[in-house]
Amino acid sequence: MKAELRAGGADPFEGVTGQRAKGRLHELEVVIERGLTTFVEVGEALATIRGSKLYRFTHTTFEAYCKERWGFTSGRARQLMDSAEIATTVAVANDAQARELAPLKDDTEALLNAWDEVQKRTNGHPTAAVVKEVVREREVKTQRQIAEDLGIARSTVSKHIKEGTLPNAEPWFAFLRVMDALEELTERYPVPEIIAAIPERRQAGTTKRLRRLGSYLGRIAWTLEGTEAT
């Protein structure tokens, strides 16, 4: 069933502003209708429609608008919007190349470095296959380095605990050492790189562990705040 706005409902775009918005929506839809091969224009148009909520003229959600107006999922829409954003930073030739760079979208430095490596390997004639190869190599390298750094931090703390060399045998010292290691990791590696480096088969388990850790840290912060207040 088409997810249209209910008849008689409040129009979020009334009056002159509404007419201008409708005109803008029409202009953007013409861009999309010209062909999905122009991925940059299409992605930018979709981003504007979503950001300005222009889809509300005909649909209640952006997801329904994409499916019923254009025949693709909101996931595909996000791909096109991400590809358009990437194309503003590096000169990708097509949507396929841009999609392979998506894991680096939020880290401009990593994106530029990866693209430079692609250009070197292809003598200035990049392909989606080489882009995928370079991005994957970066993910594996980051994954190994993160695992190594975490392993060093964990073994160091474990060594102190086993040898009884923690100052006053206080557990908080071990906790602070782990916190220091985590802070160093977050400073060294942007969050998108860490996320991209997590193997797909371990993402669910990692999410659960992070939630437990977040809850634990939240309780500590809440307790400390209560202590400071008194």
C-alpha positions in Angstrom: 0.0 0.0 0.0 1.3 3.4 -0.9 2.5 5.3 2.1 1.0 8.6 1.1 0.1 11.4 3.5 -3.4 11.1 4.9 -6.0 13.3 3.2 -6.9 16.2 5.4 -3.6 16.0 7.4 -1.6 19.1 8.1 0.4 20.2 5.1 4.0 20.9 6.3 4.6 23.1 3.2 1.8 25.6 3.1 1.5 28.9 1.1 4.3 30.4 -1.0 7.0 28.4 0.7 5.1 25.2 -0.1 4.9 26.1 -3.8 8.6 26.8 -3.9 9.4 23.6 -2.1 7.2 21.6 -4.6 9.0 23.3 -7.4 12.3 22.3 -5.9 11.2 18.7 -5.5 10.2 18.6 -9.2 13.6 19.9 -10.2 15.4 17.3 -8.2 13.2 14.5 -9.5 13.9 15.6 -13.1 17.6 15.1 -12.2 16.9 11.6 -11.0 14.7 10.7 -14.0 17.5 11.7 -16.4 19.2 8.4 -15.5 20.7 6.7 -12.5 24.1 6.6 -14.3 24.7 10.2 -13.3 25.3 9.0 -9.8 26.7 12.2 -8.4 23.7 14.3 -9.4 21.3 11.6 -8.3 23.0 11.2 -4.9 23.0 14.9 -4.3 19.3 15.2 -5.3 18.4 12.4 -3.0 20.3 13.9 -0.1 18.5 17.2 -0.6 15.1 15.5 -0.8 15.9 13.6 2.4 17.5 16.5 4.2 14.8 19.0 3.4 12.1 16.4 3.9 10.6 17.1 0.5 9.4 13.5 0.2 6.7 14.4 2.7 4.7 15.9 -0.1 3.8 12.4 -1.2 5.1 10.0 1.4 5.4 9.7 5.1 8.9 8.3 5.1 12.0 8.6 2.9 12.2 4.8 2.7 8.7 4.6 1.3 9.5 7.4 -1.2 12.6 5.6 -2.5 10.8 2.3 -2.9 7.6 3.6 -4.5 8.9 6.6 -6.5 12.1 5.1 -7.8 11.9 1.4 -7.2 15.0 1.0 -5.0 15.6 0.5 -1.3 16.7 3.1 1.2 20.0 1.2 1.4 20.6 1.8 -2.3 19.7 5.5 -1.8 22.3 5.7 1.0 24.8 4.2 -1.4 24.1 6.8 -4.0 24.3 9.6 -1.4 27.5 8.3 0.0 29.0 7.9 -3.5 28.1 11.5 -4.3 29.7 12.7 -1.1 32.9 10.7 -1.9 33.0 12.2 -5.4 33.4 15.6 -3.9 36.7 14.5 -2.3 38.3 12.2 -4.9 37.7 12.0 -8.7 36.1 8.6 -8.9 34.9 7.7 -12.4 31.8 5.8 -11.5 29.5 4.7 -8.7 31.2 1.3 -8.4 34.5 2.9 -7.4 32.8 5.2 -5.0 31.0 2.3 -3.3 34.3 0.6 -2.6 35.6 3.7 -0.9 32.5 4.0 1.3 34.2 2.5 4.5 36.5 5.5 4.4 33.9 8.2 3.8 34.1 9.8 7.2 37.9 9.9 7.3 39.1 12.3 4.7 42.8 11.6 5.2 42.4 7.9 4.9 40.2 8.4 1.8 42.8 10.6 0.1 45.7 8.2 1.0 43.8 5.2 -0.3 42.9 7.0 -3.6 46.6 8.0 -4.0 47.6 4.4 -3.7 44.9 3.4 -6.2 46.3 6.0 -8.7 49.8 4.6 -8.2 48.8 1.0 -8.8 46.8 1.8 -11.9 49.0 4.5 -13.4 46.1 6.9 -13.2 43.5 4.6 -14.6 41.6 3.3 -11.4 39.2 0.4 -11.4 36.7 -0.7 -8.8 38.6 -3.9 -8.3 41.8 -2.1 -7.4 39.9 0.3 -5.2 38.4 -2.7 -3.3 41.8 -4.3 -3.0 43.4 -1.2 -1.5 40.6 -0.5 0.9 40.6 -4.1 2.0 44.4 -4.0 2.6 43.9 -1.0 4.8 41.2 -2.7 6.8 43.3 -5.8 7.4 46.4 -3.7 8.4 44.3 -1.6 10.8 42.7 -4.7 12.2 46.0 -6.3 12.9 47.5 -3.2 14.4 44.5 -2.7 16.7 44.6 -6.3 17.8 48.3 -6.0 18.5 47.9 -2.8 20.5 45.1 -4.2 22.5 47.0 -7.4 23.1 50.0 -5.4 24.4 47.8 -3.4 26.8 46.0 -6.5 28.0 49.2 -8.5 28.5 50.9 -5.6 30.3 48.1 -5.3 32.8 47.9 -9.1 33.3 51.6 -9.2 33.9 51.3 -6.6 36.7 48.4 -8.4 38.3 50.1 -11.8 38.2 53.4 -10.4 39.6 51.6 -8.3 42.2 53.3 -5.2 41.0 50.2 -3.0 40.9 50.7 0.0 43.3 49.0 -1.1 46.5 47.4 -3.9 44.6 44.6 -1.5 43.6 42.3 -2.8 40.8 41.8 0.8 39.7 45.3 0.9 38.4 44.6 -1.9 36.0 41.4 -0.2 35.0 43.3 3.1 34.3 45.9 1.3 32.2 43.2 -0.2 30.0 41.5 3.2 29.7 44.8 4.8 28.7 45.2 2.1 26.0 41.7 2.7 24.7 42.2 6.5 24.6 45.5 6.0 22.7 43.7 3.7 20.2 40.9 6.2 19.6 43.4 9.0 19.0 45.5 6.9 16.6 42.6 5.4 14.6 39.4 7.2 13.6 36.3 5.4 14.6 35.3 4.5 11.0 38.6 2.7 10.5 38.1 0.7 13.7 34.6 -0.3 12.7 35.6 -1.2 9.1 38.4 -3.4 10.5 36.0 -5.6 12.5 35.4 -8.9 10.6 31.8 -9.3 9.7 31.5 -12.6 11.6 32.5 -10.8 14.8 30.5 -7.7 14.5 27.5 -9.0 16.5 29.7 -10.2 19.3 31.7 -7.0 19.4 28.5 -4.9 19.6 27.3 -6.9 22.6 30.7 -6.5 24.3 30.8 -2.8 23.6 27.3 -2.4 25.1 28.3 -4.2 28.2 31.4 -2.1 28.5 29.4 1.1 27.9 27.0 0.1 30.6 29.8 -0.7 33.0 31.6 2.6 32.3 28.3 4.5 32.7 27.8 3.0 36.1 31.3 4.1 37.2 30.8 7.6 35.9 27.4 7.8 37.6 28.9 6.6 40.9 31.8 9.1 40.6 29.4 12.0 39.8 27.3 11.1 42.9 30.4 11.0 45.0 31.6 14.4 43.8 28.1 15.8 44.4 28.3 14.8 48.1 
